[in-house]
Amino acid sequence: MSQRIHVIGLSHKTAGVDIRERFALAGFNPVAAGLVQEHGPITEAVVLSTCNRVECIVVGEPGADVAHEVHQVWAQTCNQPVELLTRHTYCHTGAAAVTHVFSVAASLDSMVVGEPQILGQLKAAYRSAVEAHATRVILNRLLHKAFSTAKRVRTETAIASSAVSISYAAVELARKIFADLSRHSALLIGAGEMAELAATHLLAAGVRRMAVVNRTVSRAEELAKRFGGQAYGFDALNQALLEADIVITSTGSPSVILTASQMKEIMRNRRQRPIFFIDIAVPRDIDPDANAIDNVYVYDIDDLNGVVEENRASRQQEAIKAQAIIDEEVQAFLQWMDELRLQPTIVALLDQGERIARKELRKSIRQLGPDPDPQVVAIMERLAHSICHKIYHAPITYLKRRAQEEGSAERFVHQARRMFNLDGETPPEDAHDDRKRSR
Amino acid sequence: MPAWTWFELAIALAYLAGAALYPLGLGLRQPLCKKAASLASALGFLLHTADLAAAGLLQADVLQHGQFYISLFAWLCVLVFFVAWWRFKHDFLSLITAPLAVVLFTGSMVIHPATTIVPEHLSLLWFGLHVGAIFVALALLALAFGAGVGYVYLERKIKTKSKIPSALQEMPALDTLDRVNALAVSVGFPLYSISMLSGFIWAAFTWKRVLTGDPKEVVSLGIWVLYAILFHQRLALGWKGRKPAKMAIAIFLLSLGSLVLINFLLPTHHSLRAF
């Protein structure tokens, strides 16, 4: 039996926000909290705590009740009843745990599939664990592989290439039209939560300037101050439209504020510079016919919803491709784990061989007399060492191959350890004489 | 002895690898595949440069071979692509330039030597101004053609609010594609004009007439007028977007048609094949 990876956690799929906030483990130090101890059942731990999930990724000693241990420490840290915690947690072990970690890193398990934040959060959690000296060879490898798998998923599938919120969809469309947003300015006409959110995202995406037009000048000034831009009254709308390239409109006007024919005139004055309208208002602010004018792009709330819905559906499609990548990476990781299990046996085999070789070498050197030729001694040492390595080469290769082919390293390791008596078992009284002599 | 050498075959294969690997990389979303495509095109370009330099240095009558001109045109197309890549930070136009380089270069491999006669005292001037300028202008037009097709496609997708396929998500933005068109027009048209002017001067020297009624001359004048309209509308009226993109597509297709039909099939003193 050897060490195994376990994931014990709760997420938006198993627990409501009230439970998630009660069991949050922000800033948790697995070593300080006693989860990871020198000779305890848990040897390594990384704790991920975000608003949508809290997970303990741990490596446990063989035979230990790792889940129980984690639940106890977790509930105690949060000062909550352990029964409440166990009702909402899931536990994955071995291959399922590895698949889960890779899926979380690649954002397949997220509330919004493909969202990019989770990878950064997992990296931060890993960094904290490393700083707390709570990781060793297995989790180091697991987390690094999780990061590279997530990167593969992002580059080889389109899982994260499309926006799944209205305001991000608007920013993405603006990028498809203008490329570098830092060379373009935006204009917010009216106000409203969604329009202001879109404006904030545009500014975050690098838009050079955000001007504000509002019927109430004081409101325009207030918003302009927030966005660091210029405020205009409604009478200066045409002037503002000459300067802006991306326009978010969200007024409460019962009829359109800009007709297609007015837009044609504005385009002439703009010397045909493209303009993109994000019309969030209902009823709409911009005449939909303006979309037919060259270099004018008008997207209303339904158009943006349509984009978001299509993107959501395509992300689900891409998730299937991503799963295939994850399966491949999980297989490679499990193979590494199998090889890791072999490592102590390989070391013990070579060690045993070298010990026997050194013992026999000493006997032979004694037979060469009190003052043996150093050159002869060196040759004999090389010979003994080489024979030992060559003899053990075949069984070691055999073990490695069986571990790869059948994934049953444990069984072969067990047999090899018994065959070469690596664990120093005493033969029973009724054992064959040959076995007794071999000790 | 085959009409091509192993060296030329290596160039063609490198360009072919560049042309095939790029769309493959786009489709499979494999950045490594796209990188391999760029490396293959770059290798092809380096070998091609060496090939042209060797031809220029070793063959005294190089300017009288149609093969050399088509090969040079292919080389200029790839050069213009690399310049555009550096300028616009986007390798998407490889989709058009790499296949064009393959077609032009393999085309040049199978062309028999032409019978173009160039008097020695005028050859450099004629070559530099007339052929050099027109080939760079055409290479820029090829780039504008690729950008134009991309623009019309992407603009239609955005206007009709349809989904852009995931393989084409990395397409350059409309603004970038329009800037490629602007470059091709603002640099390409003056070059095209220089080429035309030097052609007329050349005609005046050789045939003592400015207009000789050669089919290439007539068609080129027509293309020049279209190019001039595009140049004027872009610079004076501020045309942007779909109209100049469509016009660049039309001008390039006309130029390509004129290159294939007139230079290879009709009797003209611009012939690139032996009659």
Interface residues (C-beta under 8 A of the other chain):
Chain A: T155 E156 T157 A158 S161 S162 L173 R175 K176 I177 F178 A179 D180 R271 Q272 R273 P274 N291 A292 D294 N295 Y297 Y299 D303 G306 V307 E310 S314 E318
Chain B: L28 R29 Q30 P31 L154 I158 K159 K161 K163 I164 S166 Q169 M171 P172 A173 L174 D175 T176 L237 G238 W239 K240 G241 R242 K243
